[in-house]
Amino acid sequence: MKSPPGEPRNKSAGRLEAPDVVAAAREAMLGPLRDACRLVAFSGGPIVLGVSGGADSVGLLHAFVHGDVLPTLAAGRRRPIIVAHAEHDLREDAPLDRLFAEGIARDMGLEFVTARIACRAAARETGEGIEAVARRLRYAFLADAAGEAGARAVVVAHSADDQAETILHAILRGTGLAGLGGMPAVRELVEGVSLLRPMLGIGRAAVRGYLAASGQAWRDDPSNADERFARNFLRHAILPAVVEGPYPAAVESVRRLGRQAAGIARAVASAAEILLEDHSRREPDGTIVMDPRRLASLDRHLLGELFVQLWKREDWPRRDMAARHYRSLAGMVADGPGALDMPGGIRAVVGRDGALRLTHRG
């Protein structure tokens, strides 16, 4: 039975009656999630869990509360979970999502925090795309919620299908090797707070099967069906045609490519960090000096990554730095005297003495 868009739904409620079928559906979600949670260093403090009301986040919340997947605390204490819901101003029925998420939190005896996110005004002010604005403001809200609660972990419910869509989106837009890695399972959200994605190995079908077996409803966001958005186009028009056609393992294949690319990117970055330490020095005024003659034999890609690591180490502005800028810097190593102005007020000069000097003029 299919409910109208935006209505609470559980498409398979009452249909998984055989105990073995129910148990299999539950374990398909809980087994991989339990393994993923064991690999994450959860602190003893509270967890902020982002819950939109959709199937993935509701499934993750239900599993955290009822599925025995989180590492136990000392003396059998229950790990505090704070349900955080960002109410975007992009749909008229957004308040219904908030009420639904709040109701689930109340029924589970959990603390609930929410904020209304003014995406449209922010997009007009910054010129960003509405999806990018919504994502940025949502993470800012989750970081604030963690700070107020003293939480060191924010958990979101991105699935294996989300990861495949992210990697395909990056490929089609144009990305470097690092972009092929997709979303990391763990990253720093803000200082002292980690963003965790424990469901990257679990597909949407497994989540919905778990919800059906558990008798838990969720809400569908009708905007997720709008194929004018690039991610929705990949989700509804591309991946299903590929999976149902000649490549049934496409989602896992894309994810495997992402894991391999991420591993190679980490290796290259590690090598570049070592080279940077060995081949750069800082002058008293903060200028970074390198000897191009000692670097000229290196592969251009590795040289470009060396400059990426330099920008990170020095905390220089990276927002407008593109791959072509790092390639240009790598080219200076071989091309001899010259000067380049980089975004963020960085000037690179190869003088007549052959030394490469990079100065942050800000």
Backbone torsions as a table, in degrees:
resi	resn	phi	psi	omega
1	MET	NA	125.4	-176.9
2	LYS	-103.4	124.3	179.1
3	SER	-84.0	159.6	175.6
4	PRO	-60.3	152.4	179.3
5	PRO	-54.2	138.3	177.7
6	GLY	87.9	-14.3	178.9
7	GLU	-83.6	147.8	173.6
8	PRO	-55.6	138.8	-176.7
9	ARG	-146.2	154.2	169.6
10	ASN	-149.7	94.0	-168.0
11	LYS	-61.0	-22.9	-174.8
12	SER	-116.0	15.6	-177.5
13	ALA	-57.2	130.0	176.5
14	GLY	85.0	-4.4	-175.8
15	ARG	-98.2	-20.2	179.9
16	LEU	-94.8	80.3	-172.9
17	GLU	-93.6	-32.4	-178.9
18	ALA	-66.7	126.9	-177.0
19	PRO	-55.6	-38.9	-178.4
20	ASP	-68.5	-34.1	177.7
21	VAL	-67.8	-43.2	178.3
22	VAL	-61.9	-46.7	-178.9
23	ALA	-61.5	-41.3	179.6
24	ALA	-65.4	-40.4	179.6
25	ALA	-65.3	-39.4	179.1
26	ARG	-68.1	-43.1	-176.8
27	GLU	-70.4	-28.4	177.5
28	ALA	-60.9	-27.2	176.0
29	MET	-93.3	-48.8	-169.9
30	LEU	-73.3	-33.9	-179.1
31	GLY	-61.2	-58.6	178.8
32	PRO	-62.2	-35.0	-179.5
33	LEU	-68.1	-40.1	177.7
34	ARG	-61.7	-43.0	178.9
35	ASP	-63.6	-42.5	-179.3
36	ALA	-64.1	-40.6	-178.1
37	CYS	-68.8	-28.6	177.6
38	ARG	-67.0	-28.0	-177.1
39	LEU	-82.8	-8.6	-176.8
40	VAL	-102.3	134.4	-179.8
41	ALA	-83.2	76.0	176.6
42	PHE	-64.7	135.3	175.1
43	SER	-77.4	173.0	179.2
44	GLY	-80.3	-6.5	-177.7
45	GLY	-83.6	-170.3	-178.5
46	PRO	-70.7	160.0	174.6
47	ILE	-113.3	131.3	171.3
48	VAL	-95.1	120.5	-177.7
49	LEU	-113.2	118.4	177.7
50	GLY	-74.4	120.4	-177.8
51	VAL	-126.3	113.0	178.5
52	SER	-84.4	-24.6	-171.0
53	GLY	106.5	-10.8	177.4
54	GLY	-75.6	172.0	-173.1
55	ALA	-60.4	-44.0	-174.3
56	ASP	-64.0	-49.1	-177.6
57	SER	-70.9	-36.0	177.1
58	VAL	-66.7	-40.3	177.9
59	GLY	-62.6	-41.5	179.4
60	LEU	-65.3	-43.4	178.3
61	LEU	-61.1	-46.6	-179.6
62	HIS	-60.6	-41.7	-179.5
63	ALA	-66.5	-38.6	178.5
64	PHE	-63.5	-39.1	-175.3
65	VAL	-84.1	-41.8	-171.5
66	HIS	-112.9	-7.9	-170.9
67	GLY	-101.3	-0.5	177.4
68	ASP	55.3	50.6	-179.2
69	VAL	-108.0	-20.8	-177.9
70	LEU	-82.1	141.9	174.3
71	PRO	-57.0	140.3	-176.1
72	THR	-76.2	154.5	175.4
73	LEU	-93.3	169.8	178.6
74	ALA	-60.7	145.5	177.0
75	ALA	59.5	24.5	175.5
76	GLY	67.8	19.1	-179.4
77	ARG	-67.4	145.6	178.3
78	ARG	-78.9	131.9	-178.7
79	ARG	-71.6	125.8	-179.8
80	PRO	-65.2	131.8	177.3
81	ILE	-122.9	128.6	177.0
82	ILE	-110.3	120.9	179.1
83	VAL	-84.7	120.7	-177.9
84	ALA	-116.2	126.3	-177.8
85	HIS	-125.3	122.4	175.7
86	ALA	-94.0	118.6	179.8
87	GLU	-95.4	100.1	-179.8
88	HIS	-76.5	148.2	-179.8
89	ASP	-91.4	42.4	-174.6
90	LEU	-106.4	-12.6	179.4
91	ARG	-140.0	145.7	-179.4
92	GLU	-65.7	-30.3	-177.7
93	ASP	-92.8	14.4	178.4
94	ALA	-57.3	-37.2	177.6
95	PRO	-59.5	-27.5	178.3
96	LEU	-69.0	-34.5	174.4
97	ASP	-62.6	-42.8	179.9
98	ARG	-62.4	-45.3	-179.6
99	LEU	-63.3	-37.2	179.6
100	PHE	-65.7	-48.2	179.6
101	ALA	-63.2	-39.8	179.0
102	GLU	-64.0	-38.9	179.1
103	GLY	-64.2	-41.4	177.7
104	ILE	-62.9	-44.8	179.6
105	ALA	-60.9	-42.9	179.8
106	ARG	-63.1	-43.7	-179.6
107	ASP	-63.9	-29.3	-179.8
108	MET	-91.8	-0.2	179.0
109	GLY	71.6	33.1	-176.3
110	LEU	-110.4	153.3	174.9
111	GLU	-69.5	142.9	-178.1
112	PHE	-126.5	131.0	175.2
113	VAL	-128.3	147.0	-177.8
114	THR	-149.7	161.1	174.4
115	ALA	-152.9	145.4	175.2
116	ARG	-88.5	125.6	-174.7
117	ILE	-101.4	118.5	-177.7
118	ALA	-87.0	78.5	-175.5
119	CYS	-70.7	-41.5	-174.5
120	ARG	-64.3	-45.3	-180.0
121	ALA	-64.3	-41.0	180.0
122	ALA	-65.2	-39.1	178.8
123	ALA	-64.5	-40.6	178.0
124	ARG	-64.9	-37.0	-176.1
125	GLU	-73.3	-39.4	-173.6
126	THR	-99.0	-19.7	-176.3
127	GLY	81.2	4.7	177.8
128	GLU	-73.9	160.1	172.1
129	GLY	-67.6	151.7	-174.0
130	ILE	-63.6	-35.4	179.2
131	GLU	-66.0	-42.3	-179.9
132	ALA	-65.4	-40.6	179.1
133	VAL	-63.5	-46.7	-178.9
134	ALA	-59.8	-41.6	-179.9
135	ARG	-65.4	-46.5	-177.8
136	ARG	-62.9	-45.4	-178.3
137	LEU	-70.2	-33.7	177.8
138	ARG	-64.1	-44.5	179.0
139	TYR	-67.5	-34.6	176.7
140	ALA	-63.4	-40.6	177.2
141	PHE	-63.2	-44.2	179.8
142	LEU	-64.0	-38.4	177.1
143	ALA	-64.8	-41.8	177.7
144	ASP	-62.8	-42.0	179.2
145	ALA	-61.6	-40.0	178.5
146	ALA	-65.5	-42.2	-180.0
147	GLY	-61.9	-42.8	-179.4
148	GLU	-67.9	-30.8	-178.0
149	ALA	-90.7	-7.7	-174.5
150	GLY	71.3	27.1	-178.9
151	ALA	-89.1	143.2	177.2
152	ARG	-106.1	2.8	-179.0
153	ALA	-137.7	128.9	169.9
154	VAL	-113.6	128.7	-175.8
155	VAL	-115.4	133.7	175.8
156	VAL	-125.9	163.7	-166.0
157	ALA	-108.7	39.0	176.3
158	HIS	-66.0	134.4	-174.1
159	SER	-102.7	179.1	176.4
160	ALA	-60.4	-37.6	178.8
161	ASP	-66.8	-39.8	176.0
162	ASP	-59.8	-40.7	-179.5
163	GLN	-64.2	-44.4	178.8
164	ALA	-61.7	-41.4	178.0
165	GLU	-63.3	-40.1	-180.0
166	THR	-63.0	-43.9	-178.9
167	ILE	-67.4	-44.3	177.8
168	LEU	-61.8	-41.2	178.6
169	HIS	-59.8	-43.3	-179.9
170	ALA	-65.8	-40.6	179.1
171	ILE	-61.5	-47.1	-174.5
172	LEU	-71.7	-30.0	176.8
173	ARG	-76.5	-26.9	-174.3
174	GLY	105.3	112.5	-176.7
175	THR	-144.2	159.9	171.9
176	GLY	-86.0	-174.9	-176.9
177	LEU	-59.6	-42.1	-178.1
178	ALA	-62.0	-35.7	-179.7
179	GLY	-66.2	-23.4	178.0
180	LEU	-70.0	-16.5	-178.1
181	GLY	-71.1	-15.8	-179.7
182	GLY	70.8	-152.4	-177.8
183	MET	-83.2	130.8	176.5
184	PRO	-73.7	149.5	177.8
185	ALA	-67.9	-29.0	179.1
186	VAL	-140.3	133.3	172.4
187	ARG	-151.8	163.9	176.3
188	GLU	-76.7	126.7	175.4
189	LEU	-85.1	-56.5	168.9
190	VAL	-140.7	171.6	-177.6
191	GLU	-56.6	124.7	178.0
192	GLY	87.2	-2.7	-178.7
193	VAL	-129.4	125.9	178.6
194	SER	-98.6	144.7	172.4
195	LEU	-100.6	123.5	-174.9
196	LEU	-115.3	139.3	177.3
197	ARG	-127.7	81.7	-174.7
198	PRO	-78.1	-5.7	-175.6
199	MET	-104.5	15.4	-177.8
200	LEU	-65.9	-15.6	176.8
201	GLY	-101.0	10.8	-175.8
202	ILE	-120.7	127.3	-178.5
203	GLY	-82.0	161.9	-179.6
204	ARG	-60.3	-37.7	-178.0
205	ALA	-61.6	-39.3	178.8
206	ALA	-66.3	-37.8	179.3
207	VAL	-64.4	-45.8	-179.0
208	ARG	-68.1	-34.4	174.5
209	GLY	-64.0	-38.9	177.4
210	TYR	-64.4	-44.4	179.9
211	LEU	-63.0	-40.6	178.4
212	ALA	-63.1	-43.6	-179.9
213	ALA	-66.3	-27.1	-178.1
214	SER	-93.4	-6.0	-178.7
215	GLY	68.3	27.8	-176.9
216	GLN	-103.3	126.1	178.6
217	ALA	-83.4	164.9	175.1
218	TRP	-147.2	176.9	177.3
219	ARG	-118.2	139.1	173.9
220	ASP	-95.1	135.1	175.7
221	ASP	-87.4	112.9	-177.0
222	PRO	-62.9	-22.6	179.1
223	SER	-68.7	-18.6	177.6
224	ASN	-69.3	-11.2	178.1
225	ALA	-95.2	-3.7	-177.1
226	ASP	-79.0	105.7	-174.6
227	GLU	-78.0	3.6	171.5
228	ARG	-70.2	-22.9	174.6
229	PHE	-84.7	135.4	-172.3
230	ALA	-57.7	-44.3	-177.9
231	ARG	-64.7	-38.4	178.4
232	ASN	-66.6	-36.3	177.5
233	PHE	-61.1	-44.5	177.8
234	LEU	-65.2	-39.6	-175.9
235	ARG	-66.9	-41.0	-171.2
236	HIS	-103.3	-30.1	-174.3
237	ALA	-102.4	-32.7	-172.9
238	ILE	-98.5	-61.0	-174.3
239	LEU	-60.6	-44.1	178.7
240	PRO	-60.1	-40.2	179.6
241	ALA	-64.5	-36.1	179.7
242	VAL	-71.5	-47.2	-176.6
243	VAL	-68.0	-40.9	-179.7
244	GLU	-79.3	-10.2	178.1
245	GLY	-99.2	-124.8	-171.5
246	PRO	-82.8	-5.4	-174.2
247	TYR	-129.1	72.3	-176.3
248	PRO	-64.2	-22.1	179.7
249	ALA	-98.8	22.6	-172.3
250	ALA	-60.2	-42.0	-177.0
251	VAL	-61.5	-48.3	179.5
252	GLU	-67.0	-34.9	178.9
253	SER	-64.6	-42.6	178.3
254	VAL	-65.3	-42.3	178.8
255	ARG	-63.1	-39.6	179.3
256	ARG	-64.1	-42.0	175.2
257	LEU	-58.2	-42.3	179.6
258	GLY	-61.8	-43.2	179.3
259	ARG	-63.6	-41.8	180.0
260	GLN	-66.4	-42.3	179.6
261	ALA	-64.1	-40.5	179.0
262	ALA	-63.2	-40.1	178.6
263	GLY	-64.1	-43.5	178.7
264	ILE	-65.7	-41.4	179.4
265	ALA	-61.5	-39.7	177.5
266	ARG	-64.4	-40.0	-179.7
267	ALA	-64.7	-44.6	179.2
268	VAL	-63.6	-42.8	179.4
269	ALA	-62.7	-39.8	179.1
270	SER	-63.4	-43.6	178.3
271	ALA	-63.7	-39.7	-179.6
272	ALA	-66.0	-36.6	178.0
273	GLU	-61.7	-43.2	179.5
274	ILE	-64.4	-44.5	178.5
275	LEU	-61.6	-38.8	-179.3
276	LEU	-63.3	-42.5	179.1
277	GLU	-65.4	-36.8	-176.5
278	ASP	-79.1	-25.1	-169.2
279	HIS	-122.6	20.6	177.0
280	SER	-139.4	152.7	174.0
281	ARG	-142.3	157.0	-178.3
282	ARG	-110.2	126.4	176.5
283	GLU	-81.9	164.6	-177.2
284	PRO	-54.9	-30.9	-179.6
285	ASP	-84.8	4.6	178.8
286	GLY	94.3	-6.7	178.4
287	THR	-64.7	136.2	176.3
288	ILE	-95.7	128.2	-176.5
289	VAL	-118.3	134.4	175.5
290	MET	-131.5	156.9	175.6
291	ASP	-104.7	102.4	-177.8
292	PRO	-57.6	-28.3	-177.8
293	ARG	-63.6	-26.9	179.6
294	ARG	-86.6	-8.6	-177.2
295	LEU	-112.8	-13.8	-169.3
296	ALA	-61.2	-26.5	-177.1
297	SER	-82.3	-7.4	-178.7
298	LEU	-74.1	152.5	175.4
299	ASP	-59.6	140.9	-176.7
300	ARG	-60.9	-35.5	179.9
301	HIS	-65.1	-42.1	178.7
302	LEU	-66.6	-37.9	176.4
303	LEU	-62.1	-43.3	177.4
304	GLY	-59.4	-41.1	179.2
305	GLU	-67.4	-32.2	175.8
306	LEU	-58.4	-41.9	179.4
307	PHE	-72.0	-31.6	173.3
308	VAL	-59.2	-46.7	-179.1
309	GLN	-67.1	-33.6	176.2
310	LEU	-62.2	-46.4	179.3
311	TRP	-60.0	-40.3	179.0
312	LYS	-67.0	-45.6	-177.5
313	ARG	-61.8	-41.3	-177.8
314	GLU	-85.2	-4.7	-177.9
315	ASP	56.9	40.1	175.5
316	TRP	-80.0	154.3	-178.2
317	PRO	-59.0	127.4	-176.8
318	ARG	-116.5	-4.6	-172.7
319	ARG	-57.7	-40.1	-176.3
320	ASP	-102.0	6.3	177.4
321	MET	-80.6	120.1	179.6
322	ALA	-109.4	171.5	-178.9
323	ALA	-56.7	-34.4	-178.0
324	ARG	-65.9	-30.7	178.3
325	HIS	-67.5	-43.4	179.0
326	TYR	-67.3	-35.3	176.2
327	ARG	-64.6	-38.1	178.9
328	SER	-63.8	-40.1	177.5
329	LEU	-65.0	-41.3	177.0
330	ALA	-61.4	-37.5	178.4
331	GLY	-64.5	-33.7	179.7
332	MET	-61.8	-31.1	-178.5
333	VAL	-59.3	-36.9	-177.1
334	ALA	-94.9	-22.7	-169.5
335	ASP	-88.8	-11.8	177.2
336	GLY	87.9	-158.9	-172.2
337	PRO	-53.0	141.3	179.8
338	GLY	164.0	176.6	-178.6
339	ALA	-144.2	145.8	176.5
340	LEU	-137.3	140.3	173.0
341	ASP	-103.5	120.7	-179.1
342	MET	-97.5	157.0	174.7
343	PRO	-56.9	150.4	177.5
344	GLY	84.6	9.2	175.8
345	GLY	83.8	24.5	177.9
346	ILE	-99.2	128.9	177.0
347	ARG	-115.0	130.3	179.2
348	ALA	-112.9	128.2	-177.8
349	VAL	-134.7	129.2	168.5
350	VAL	-103.9	111.3	-176.4
351	GLY	-85.4	-178.3	-179.1
352	ARG	-68.2	-19.4	176.6
353	ASP	-79.7	-1.9	177.6
354	GLY	87.6	-8.3	-178.2
355	ALA	-79.8	142.0	175.3
356	LEU	-97.4	121.9	179.8
357	ARG	-118.8	130.9	179.2
358	LEU	-120.4	125.3	-175.7
359	THR	-127.5	132.5	173.9
360	HIS	-88.8	105.0	-174.8
361	ARG	-75.7	-9.5	176.9
362	GLY	-72.4	NA	NA
